[in-house]
Amino acid sequence: MALKTSNIYGDITISDDAVAIIVNRVARECYGVADLVSRRLSDSILSILNKESVTKGVKLITTDNRIYIDLFVLLKADVNKDAVVESLKSTVIYHVELFTGMRVKEVNVHVLGVKL
């Protein structure tokens, strides 16, 4: 499902994949995040073919123009997990709301491991 809004410039539709790409890039740049972890079979197949999905590690649900985001990440060793998770949540919320102009209802960060 896509995000839809209207303003003085007309009707605007933003695909879920476009939002997921923003989330993926922002999450990779966040301090303490080593990598995002694939949660779909199609991403695993792409990695076998030496290609990387731009939405890897991001699950996005939009309902009633509210955005729910799940992130699946690996953290770097020797970082404070709670600080990285809170930083990641606030950074993702800021950038998605800036990009879409809509509210992010929830961001869940699932730490699946630590990369040494």
Phi, psi and omega in degrees: 000149183250160175276135180230138177210164177228144174212194184295341181270350179126196179273137181235131176235129179239124182288155177298324179296323178296319178292319180297325177296317178298314180299316180300313181294318180294318181295320180295330181275351183287137181299133176096346179272120179276317182194163172260146187253134180292135178240005181236150179296322181297325177293322179294320178295319178298322180292329176295326180273013180061033173238151182240135178286138180283349178250017182301131176081006183238127172243125187234130176233129176240125175221133180052041181057030171244140186251128175243127186236133171243129177244137178242111190231157166251134179262158173286155179291152175063037171240155178284112185302312183297320180293319180294318180297314180295319178297317180297315179301310184293324179293316179295316179300313181301309185290322180292318178294324177294317182290316187264335186076012181239163183278138172268121183282319186203140172233120176250126179252121179254109178274115185260355179166184180235134178261122182277000000 
